[in-house]
Amino acid sequence: MKYYLIAGEASGDLHGANLMKAIRENDPKAEFRFWGGDKMEAVGGTLVKHYRELAFMGIQEVVMNLGTILKNMTFCKKELLEYNADVVVFIDYPGFNLRMAKFAKKNGMKTVFYISPTVWAWKKSRVFTIKKYVDRMLVILPFEQEFYQQYDYKVYFVGHPLLDELKEEQHLSRAGFLEKNKLPDKPVIALLPGSRMQEITNILSYMVKLSADFPDYQFVIGGVNSVPKETYNVAQNLKVVFGQTHDLLRSAEAALVTSGTATLETALLGTPQVVCYKTSALTYAVGRMLVNVSFISLVNLIMKKEVVRELLQQEFTLKNLKSELTKILSPEGRETMKSEYQKLRSLLGESGASKKAAGVIQDFLSDTK
């Protein structure tokens, strides 16, 4: 079978790679052509576009890069028609992927969407687009099934792929992590300022200033390779480690985390956290008008209550950061949060998301031969 996959971000590259491995177990002769990154490329197949060329965040950045985005869409449509895959698999990245799903379906292609757009948070009208143009929707959050049922649309809950990743990955001990990165034997606070240049620029400068208030701890930044290293120049004398986010979190007493998948990763690794988010005034103002959820972190959304404190926009200040970090470093604060993390893990179900997703795709292809 021929598979065309489209992932537009680092997380999509990871989940796409694991899905491709699982598909190969069912279909050893599977041929892959894809948009993604290094992890998907390592599995095998043809990388068409790297996600570094695709990740635009916020209204202002999208407007500034509109020409590039439109060119990418035109190029993708041409690719889909020429490759003529047995199925097109869209991995998250909804702004782009829903448009491509519509095009693919109108041109007679089978469509699967892995990791649902956040239609439960905003743009609920997209559900009708999904119902019309997506043959199989594979969801990874437990409350998404219930949401889609309201619209009489069957989806397939496969569990969260992070459970697989954390279960299977090799990791260093705390001592090994400190030795590898030439760090002293001193309690660690992890700083995860995001994966996009705009996020890092807005958020890291605040996080860095906090280190002076906690002299008994060393602040270590989890860097990503998808942005230029000079993006982290604001880190001053703090250590930046690249490609070691999970080992950093495992070794940390607490973490300051930019909202996103990283908040869930931090919870599943059992590290107490404060969620931080700050963007342009325009993007935030528009977002507040459009988004219809009580929380922005996946931890709180899944638990349907505030488990981790979210410091957003005007609340994201040094005073509030200091106060909240002090709370989660206390024995009582740590124990309370870790207890809630255990409840969160039980809600996510068992591991095996990639295999379950591959199984749904295989069944779909078998049923429609």
C-alpha positions as CSV (number, residue, x, y, z in Angstrom):
1,M,0.0,0.0,0.0
2,K,1.0,3.6,-0.6
3,Y,0.7,6.1,2.3
4,Y,0.9,9.8,2.1
5,L,1.3,11.5,5.5
6,I,1.3,15.1,6.4
7,A,2.8,16.4,9.7
8,G,3.6,20.0,10.2
9,E,5.2,20.2,13.6
10,A,7.8,18.5,15.8
11,S,5.2,16.6,17.7
12,G,3.6,15.4,14.5
13,D,7.0,14.2,13.3
14,L,7.3,12.0,16.4
15,H,3.8,10.6,16.3
16,G,4.1,10.1,12.5
17,A,7.3,8.1,12.9
18,N,5.7,5.8,15.5
19,L,2.6,5.4,13.3
20,M,4.7,4.5,10.3
21,K,6.6,1.9,12.3
22,A,3.3,0.4,13.4
23,I,1.9,0.4,9.8
24,R,5.0,-1.4,8.7
25,E,4.2,-4.2,11.2
26,N,0.8,-4.7,9.4
27,D,2.1,-3.9,5.9
28,P,5.8,-4.8,5.5
29,K,5.7,-3.5,1.9
30,A,4.3,-0.1,2.9
31,E,5.5,2.8,0.8
32,F,5.7,6.2,2.5
33,R,5.8,9.7,1.1
34,F,5.4,12.5,3.7
35,W,5.7,15.9,5.1
36,G,7.4,15.7,8.5
37,G,10.9,15.7,9.9
38,D,14.0,13.7,10.8
39,K,12.2,11.1,12.9
40,M,9.8,10.1,10.0
41,E,12.7,10.2,7.6
42,A,14.6,7.8,9.8
43,V,11.7,5.2,9.4
44,G,12.1,5.3,5.7
45,G,10.4,6.7,2.6
46,T,10.5,10.1,0.9
47,L,10.5,13.3,2.9
48,V,8.8,16.0,0.7
49,K,8.8,19.0,3.1
50,H,10.4,19.4,6.5
51,Y,8.2,20.9,9.3
52,R,10.8,23.6,9.8
53,E,9.4,25.2,6.6
54,L,5.8,25.0,7.8
55,A,5.5,26.1,11.5
56,F,3.9,29.5,11.6
57,M,2.4,30.6,14.9
58,G,-0.1,33.4,15.6
59,I,-2.2,35.7,13.4
60,Q,0.6,38.1,12.7
61,E,3.1,35.4,11.7
62,V,0.5,33.7,9.5
63,V,-0.3,36.9,7.7
64,M,3.4,37.7,7.1
65,N,4.0,34.3,5.6
66,L,0.7,33.9,3.7
67,G,2.4,33.7,0.4
68,T,4.5,30.8,1.5
69,I,1.5,29.0,3.0
70,L,-0.5,29.3,-0.2
71,K,2.4,28.0,-2.2
72,N,2.7,25.0,0.1
73,M,-1.0,24.2,-0.3
74,T,-0.7,24.4,-4.1
75,F,2.4,22.2,-4.0
76,C,0.7,19.7,-1.7
77,K,-2.3,19.4,-4.0
78,K,-0.1,18.6,-6.9
79,E,1.8,16.0,-4.8
80,L,-1.4,14.3,-3.7
81,L,-2.7,13.9,-7.3
82,E,0.7,12.7,-8.7
83,Y,1.4,10.2,-5.9
84,N,-2.1,8.7,-5.9
85,A,-1.8,7.1,-2.4
86,D,-4.1,4.3,-1.2
87,V,-4.7,6.6,1.9
88,V,-3.8,10.1,3.0
89,V,-3.0,10.4,6.7
90,F,-3.2,13.9,8.2
91,I,-1.4,14.2,11.5
92,D,-2.6,17.2,13.6
93,Y,-1.7,20.5,12.0
94,P,-5.3,21.3,11.3
95,G,-5.2,24.7,9.6
96,F,-3.3,23.2,6.7
97,N,-4.5,19.6,6.9
98,L,-8.3,20.2,7.0
99,R,-7.9,22.1,3.7
100,M,-5.9,19.2,2.2
101,A,-8.4,16.6,3.5
102,K,-11.2,18.5,1.7
103,F,-9.1,18.5,-1.5
104,A,-8.1,14.8,-1.2
105,K,-11.7,13.6,-0.5
106,K,-13.1,15.6,-3.4
107,N,-10.5,13.9,-5.6
108,G,-11.6,10.4,-4.6
109,M,-8.8,9.7,-2.0
110,K,-9.3,7.9,1.3
111,T,-8.7,10.2,4.2
112,V,-7.6,9.5,7.8
113,F,-7.0,12.2,10.4
114,Y,-4.8,11.2,13.4
115,I,-5.0,13.6,16.4
116,S,-8.1,15.7,16.2
117,P,-8.1,19.4,15.7
118,T,-9.2,21.2,18.9
119,V,-12.8,21.6,17.6
120,W,-14.0,21.3,21.2
121,A,-12.2,24.5,22.0
122,W,-12.9,26.7,19.0
123,K,-14.3,26.7,15.5
124,K,-16.8,24.0,16.3
125,S,-18.1,24.5,12.8
126,R,-15.1,22.5,11.6
127,V,-16.9,19.3,12.8
128,F,-19.1,19.5,9.7
129,T,-16.0,19.7,7.5
130,I,-14.5,16.7,9.3
131,K,-17.7,14.7,8.9
132,K,-17.8,15.4,5.2
133,Y,-14.2,15.0,4.2
134,V,-12.5,12.7,6.8
135,D,-13.3,9.0,6.6
136,R,-11.7,8.0,9.9
137,M,-10.9,10.4,12.8
138,L,-8.5,8.9,15.3
139,V,-8.6,10.8,18.7
140,I,-6.1,10.7,21.5
141,L,-7.9,12.4,24.4
142,P,-10.7,10.7,26.3
143,F,-13.2,13.5,26.2
144,E,-13.1,13.8,22.4
145,Q,-15.3,10.8,21.8
146,E,-18.0,12.3,23.9
147,F,-17.7,15.6,22.1
148,Y,-18.0,14.1,18.6
149,Q,-21.0,12.0,19.7
150,Q,-23.0,15.2,20.0
151,Y,-22.6,15.6,16.3
152,D,-23.4,11.9,15.4
153,Y,-19.9,11.3,14.1
154,K,-18.1,8.1,15.1
155,V,-14.4,8.5,16.0
156,Y,-11.8,6.1,17.2
157,F,-10.1,6.6,20.6
158,V,-6.7,5.1,20.4
159,G,-5.1,6.5,23.5
160,H,-2.3,9.0,23.7
161,P,0.9,8.3,21.8
162,L,3.0,9.9,24.5
163,L,2.4,6.8,26.7
164,D,4.1,4.7,24.1
165,E,7.0,7.1,23.7
166,L,7.7,7.3,27.4
167,K,7.3,3.6,27.9
168,E,9.7,2.6,25.2
169,E,12.4,5.3,25.3
170,Q,15.8,4.7,26.9
171,H,16.6,7.3,29.5
172,L,19.5,8.5,31.7
173,S,19.5,8.5,35.5
174,R,19.6,11.9,37.2
175,A,23.3,11.4,37.9
176,G,23.9,10.4,34.2
177,F,22.0,13.4,33.0
178,L,24.1,15.8,35.2
179,E,27.3,14.1,34.2
180,K,26.5,14.2,30.4
181,N,25.8,17.9,30.5
182,K,28.6,18.8,32.9
183,L,26.1,20.1,35.5
184,P,26.7,20.3,39.3
185,D,24.9,18.0,41.7
186,K,22.3,20.6,42.6
187,P,18.5,20.5,42.4
188,V,17.2,21.3,38.9
189,I,14.4,23.5,37.7
190,A,13.5,22.8,34.1
191,L,12.5,25.6,31.7
192,L,10.6,24.6,28.6
193,P,9.8,27.8,26.7
194,G,8.2,26.2,23.7
195,S,9.3,24.9,20.3
196,R,8.7,28.0,18.1
197,M,11.0,31.0,17.9
198,Q,8.1,33.4,18.7
199,E,7.2,31.5,21.8
200,I,10.8,31.3,23.0
201,T,11.4,35.0,22.4
202,N,8.2,36.0,24.4
203,I,8.6,33.7,27.3
204,L,12.2,32.7,28.0
205,S,13.4,36.2,29.0
206,Y,10.9,36.1,31.9
207,M,11.8,32.6,33.0
208,V,15.6,33.4,33.0
209,K,15.2,36.3,35.4
210,L,13.6,34.0,38.0
211,S,16.8,32.1,38.7
212,A,18.2,34.9,40.9
213,D,15.3,34.2,43.4
214,F,16.2,30.5,43.8
215,P,19.9,30.4,44.4
216,D,19.7,26.8,45.8
217,Y,18.6,25.5,42.4
218,Q,20.1,25.4,38.9
219,F,17.8,26.4,36.1
220,V,18.3,24.4,32.9
221,I,16.6,25.1,29.6
222,G,15.2,22.4,27.3
223,G,16.2,23.6,23.9
224,V,14.8,22.4,20.6
225,N,16.8,21.9,17.4
226,S,14.1,23.3,15.1
227,V,15.1,26.9,15.9
228,P,18.5,28.6,15.5
229,K,20.7,28.2,18.5
230,E,21.1,32.0,18.9
231,T,17.4,32.1,19.8
232,Y,18.6,31.0,23.3
233,N,21.1,33.9,23.7
234,V,18.7,35.4,26.2
235,A,19.6,32.5,28.5
236,Q,22.7,34.4,29.6
237,N,24.7,32.0,31.8
238,L,22.0,29.3,32.1
239,K,22.7,25.9,30.6
240,V,20.7,24.9,27.5
241,V,20.4,21.2,26.6
242,F,19.1,20.1,23.3
243,G,17.1,17.1,22.4
244,Q,17.0,15.9,26.1
245,T,13.6,17.2,27.3
246,H,12.5,14.0,28.9
247,D,15.8,13.4,30.7
248,L,15.7,17.0,31.9
249,L,12.2,16.6,33.2
250,R,13.0,13.3,34.9
251,S,15.9,15.0,36.7
252,A,14.1,18.2,37.7
253,E,12.3,19.0,41.0
254,A,9.9,21.3,39.1
255,A,9.3,22.8,35.7
256,L,8.1,26.0,34.0
257,V,6.3,24.9,30.9
258,T,4.9,26.7,27.9
259,S,1.4,25.5,27.2
260,G,1.2,22.6,24.6
261,T,1.9,19.0,24.5
262,A,4.9,19.6,26.8
263,T,2.4,20.2,29.7
264,L,1.1,16.6,29.3
265,E,4.7,15.2,28.9
266,T,5.7,16.9,32.1
267,A,2.7,15.5,34.0
268,L,3.2,11.9,32.7
269,L,6.9,12.1,33.9
270,G,5.6,13.2,37.3
271,T,7.3,16.6,37.5
272,P,5.4,19.4,39.2
273,Q,4.9,22.3,36.9
274,V,3.6,25.9,36.3
275,V,2.2,26.5,32.9
276,C,3.3,29.8,31.2
277,Y,1.9,31.4,28.1
278,K,2.4,34.8,26.5
279,T,1.9,35.9,22.9
280,S,1.3,39.1,21.0
281,A,-1.6,41.3,22.3
282,L,-3.5,40.9,19.0
283,T,-3.2,37.1,18.9
284,Y,-4.3,36.8,22.5
285,A,-7.2,39.2,22.2
286,V,-8.5,37.4,19.1
287,G,-8.0,34.0,20.8
288,R,-9.9,35.0,23.9
289,M,-12.9,35.9,21.6
290,L,-12.7,32.6,19.7
291,V,-11.7,29.9,22.2
292,N,-14.4,28.3,24.3
293,V,-12.5,26.4,27.0
294,S,-11.8,27.0,30.7
295,F,-8.1,26.0,30.5
296,I,-5.3,25.9,27.9
297,S,-3.1,23.1,29.3
298,L,-3.9,19.6,28.4
299,V,-3.5,18.5,32.0
300,N,-6.4,20.7,33.2
301,L,-8.5,20.1,30.1
302,I,-8.4,16.3,30.6
303,M,-8.9,16.5,34.3
304,K,-11.7,19.1,33.9
305,K,-10.3,21.2,36.8
306,E,-7.2,23.2,37.7
307,V,-4.5,20.7,38.6
308,V,-1.6,22.9,37.4
309,R,-1.6,26.7,37.6
310,E,-1.8,28.6,34.3
311,L,-0.1,32.0,34.1
312,L,-1.4,33.6,31.0
313,Q,-0.5,36.9,29.4
314,Q,-0.9,39.6,32.1
315,E,-0.6,37.0,34.9
316,F,2.7,35.8,33.5
317,T,4.9,38.0,35.7
318,L,8.0,37.5,37.8
319,K,6.0,37.9,41.0
320,N,3.5,35.2,40.1
321,L,6.1,32.9,38.7
322,K,8.1,33.1,42.0
323,S,4.9,32.5,44.1
324,E,3.7,29.5,42.1
325,L,7.2,27.9,41.8
326,T,7.6,28.2,45.5
327,K,4.3,26.4,46.1
328,I,5.2,23.3,43.9
329,L,8.6,23.0,45.4
330,S,7.1,22.6,48.9
331,P,6.5,19.0,50.0
332,E,2.7,19.5,50.3
333,G,2.5,21.1,46.8
334,R,4.6,18.4,45.2
335,E,2.5,15.6,46.8
336,T,-0.8,17.1,45.8
337,M,0.2,17.6,42.2
338,K,1.8,14.1,41.8
339,S,-1.4,12.5,43.2
340,E,-3.5,14.3,40.6
341,Y,-1.0,13.2,37.9
342,Q,-1.8,9.6,38.8
343,K,-5.5,10.2,38.2
344,L,-4.7,11.8,34.9
345,R,-2.7,8.8,33.7
346,S,-5.6,6.5,34.4
347,L,-7.9,8.6,32.3
348,L,-5.6,8.3,29.2
349,G,-6.0,4.6,29.1
350,E,-3.4,2.0,28.2
351,S,-0.3,2.4,25.9
352,G,-0.3,1.2,22.3
353,A,-1.8,4.2,20.5
354,S,0.3,3.9,17.4
355,K,-0.6,0.2,17.0
356,K,-4.2,0.9,17.5
357,A,-4.2,3.7,15.0
358,A,-2.4,1.5,12.5
359,G,-5.0,-1.2,13.1
360,V,-7.9,1.2,12.4
361,I,-6.2,2.3,9.2
362,Q,-5.6,-1.3,8.1
363,D,-9.2,-2.2,8.8
364,F,-10.4,0.8,6.9
365,L,-8.4,-0.1,3.8
366,S,-9.5,-3.7,4.0
367,D,-13.1,-2.8,4.3
368,T,-13.0,-0.4,1.3
369,K,-11.0,-2.5,-1.2
